[in-house]
Amino acid sequence: MDSSKPAEAVKNVVKTASGKIADALTPDVPGAPGSAPPPLEEPTTPHDPLPPKSEQGAPQTRTPTGAETGAPTIANGQQGAYLTTANGARLRDTDHSLKAGPRGPVLLQDHHLREKITHFDHERIPERVVHARGAGAHGVFTAYGTAEAVTRAGFLKKGRETDVFVRFSTVLGSRGSADTVRDTRGFATKFYTDEGTFDLVGNNIPVFFIQDAIKFPDIIHAGKPHPDREIPQAQSAHDTFWDFVSLHTEAQHHTIWNMSDRGIPRSYRTMEGFGVHTFRLVNEAGETVLAKFHWKPKLGVHSLTWEEAQLIGGIDPDFHRRDLYDAIEAGAYPEWELGIQVFPDTPEETFAGIDLLDPTKIVPEELAEVQPIGRLVLNRTPTNFFAETEQVAFHLGHLPPGIDVTNDPLLQGRLFSYVDTQLTRLGGPNFTQIPINRPHAAVNDMLRDGFHQHAVHAGVAPYRPNSLDGGNPFPAGDAEHAFVDVPVTVAQAPKVRANPASFDDHYSQVRLFWLSMSPVEKEHIIRAYTFELGKCYHQTIKERQLQSLANIDPVLCEQVATGLGLPAPQPTVPLPDVTPSPALSQVGREWPSDGRMVGIVVDPDGDLEGVDEVRRAVFSAGMVPLLIAPHGGMVGDLPVQRTFATGRSVEFDAVLLAGAPAPAPDALPARDAKAGTPAPATVDPRVLLLVEESWRHAKAIGAWGAGVTVLEQAGVAGTPGVVAAGSGAEALTAVQQLMAAHRVWERFPAAVA
Ligand code: HEM
C-alpha cells in the first residue's frame, strides 16, 4: 500500500470529523465522484475545468505518430471555462432550442441543437463481440533484467520502466452484465515500449476451449445467449454451452477450470494471468527459446464462493470494477509479477511429452519453473472510461523485437481476428491513432488516409522504394532494433485440414487438474458442474457431459450424477496415471491482506473510542475499514460508510463486531427486506444476517466487548475462525492472521478426499 495514503485518509477523517458531515464523508470513502466536494448551490462563477481526481491517469499526450507533445495529460480533455460548440464558438444557452417565438416551432437553422442531438445519437459504438464487459487501469512495468539472456526485447532489460494499460474482462456477457458471473476473465496488457507496443492478450485461465481458431465462432455461439430468446445473459449454465463442450471434448480442460473457483475470482487483484500460447523468444545472438507468460498476483489467487458471486450479481454488479478502482484510490495498488516458463526450441516443439503448440495443455510449474522477469503495478484509474477502456484495441501481432509467435493454430487465427473486428468496432482503420492506442515509439508507416485520420503526413511518396521523399522511410536492421521474424524452418508437409495426433488427448490434463485440487476445491467443482448441468433442459446433454466426467474421474462423475439424479457411466478411455501439480491449488498458502475490506459493526451507544483505535489499526495494516452503523452520517466523531440497510456481508473480507446494536428504527421488513430474518429482539436482525452470511462464506469474524453477544445470538460462537477477544486490537490481530489463508476452510469439512 502507498504508505502516505491511508495515513492521509485517517488524518482527513480526524480533521473533518468536527466539521460538516458532508465534508467528512467524502475524503474517507474510495469511489466518491468528482475531485472536489460539490457545493450546495449551483456554481455560477466561470472557472477552468476541475482537475481529475488524484488517482486518475490518462494516455500520454503523444502525436498520432508517437512523438511526445510535452502537453500535460489534462490537455486530452475539455479546455477553458465556457461552454462551446464542437468548433469552439462560445454559447449563451444550451437549455432551449431556437424557436419561432416561445410557443413556436423549432427552427432547422438551430445548428447547436442539431450538433448536440446528432452527436448524442452516435455516442454508442458496437461492443466487443467477446470480452465486452471489462475495466481498465494504467500502471507501470519494471523489468528485473532476468529475461535478458533469452530475449532482446528492450523493455525487459534490467531496471527499464514501461507504461502499461491493462484491461480485465469477462468473455460471454454484454457490456452491462454483472462482474461476478462464472466465466473466464480476460487479462490484456498493453506495454508502450520504445521499440513499439507489445500486447500480451491473455486470460486468467492458462488453457483454451479449442485448439484451432476456426472453432472460435462455434464455442462463442454456444456460450452466448440462445438466439431465440436471448437468454441467459453472461452464463455458461445452459444447454447450448454444454451441448458444445460435451461434443467437442478438447474443451473439457478449459471447462473444468471454469467450473473451479478460478471461474469466480474475488478480485482482479487476486487473479493469475496467462499468455496461454507458447511464444518464441530471440536474444541478441539470434538464439531462440520457447516460452509461456504468467502473471502472479502479489495477493495470491483468491475466489468468491458461488453464493457470494450470485448475491453480488444483484447487489453490486460492478463489484470487480469498483474493487479495482477503490483499491487504486486507497493506495493499495494492485501488483503482479510477470514470469516465464522457458523451454528449449526443438523441432518437435514439445516439453516433457507435452505439445507446446496445443493451447489446451499446460506445462505444470513443477516441471518448468515460472521465472520472474518483472513487476507490474497498477496505480492510476482512467479519467474517461470510454476514451480509454472502451477504445483500447489489443492485438497479438503487436510484438517488439525479441518476441515472436509460434505455429499454435489458435494463436495464428487470433493474429487475424483482432484487427479485423476492430475495423468495425472502432469505425475505420486508424484506431492506432486513438490516444490510448498511440505508440510511445516513432511511427513511420506508409499507411495513409482512411476514416478519422489524425496524422498530417508530409511528403509525396508513401511507397518504397522512392527517391522523391529522399528514400524515407528506410528499413532498419539489428542495430536499429528492427523486429525479428525468426527464420523458423517449416517442415515439408501436405496441405491439410487436420491436427497433429498429439492434440487428440483431451482428458489427461483435466484429470491432472482435478487431482491437484484440495478437498474443498473439489467440492466446489462438483457443485458447479451439478448446478450448471442442473440448469440444462435436455437429459441427453447431461448424460453426454457425465460421460466426459467419467473419463476425468469416477468420484467427480458419481457426485455430479447423484446431484442430477442420473446413473454414473463408466469411462470410455483408460484413466491415465498423472502426477498432480500442487501449484494449481489456491488453498494452503498464506498471503498479504493489503487492500482487503474489513467491515466494523458499530453500536452508537457502545465503545466508540475502541472503534476509532481499531479502524486506525486497520488502516495501518494496509487494509480498508468500513464502519457499519444503524444510520448514515456520523457516529460520535466517526463517519459511517455503510448502514445496516446499505451494507451487505459480501463486500467485506472480514467482519469485526464492536457492539451489539439494538434493532434500528428501520429494522422492519417493510423498510428493509433484510430485516425479515427472524431475530431475537436484542440485536438488529441485519447485523445477525451479516454475521450468518460471513460465517457461511467462511470469512474471519472477530468481536470484543458487547460484540461477543452477537456471536452467541447468531449461533456461531466458538466455531472455527470466530474470535471472541478481550479488546479490539486483539480481535483485529486474530482476524488478520486468519485472513492470510483467505478463508476459514475448516468450517466446511469436505466429503471428498
Ligand atoms: C488463448 C485464447 C484466447 C485468449 C487468451 C483471448 C483473450 C482475449 C482478451 C483478453 C480479449 C479482450 C481484450 C480487451 O480487453 O479489449 C479478447 C478479445 C477478443 N478476442 Fe480473444 N482470446 C483468445 C482466443 C481468441 C480467438 C481464437 C479469437 C478468434 C479467432 C478471439 C477473438 C477475439 C475478439 C474478436 C476479441 C474482441 C477484440 C476487440 O473488439 O477489441 N480470441 N480476447
Residues whose N, C-alpha, C, O or C-beta is under 5 A from the ligand:
A	BS01	HEM	R128 V129 V130 H131 G134 R167 S169 G186 F187 A188 V201 G202 N203 F208 A213 F216 V276 V392 A393 F394 L410 G413 R414 S417 Y418 T421 R425
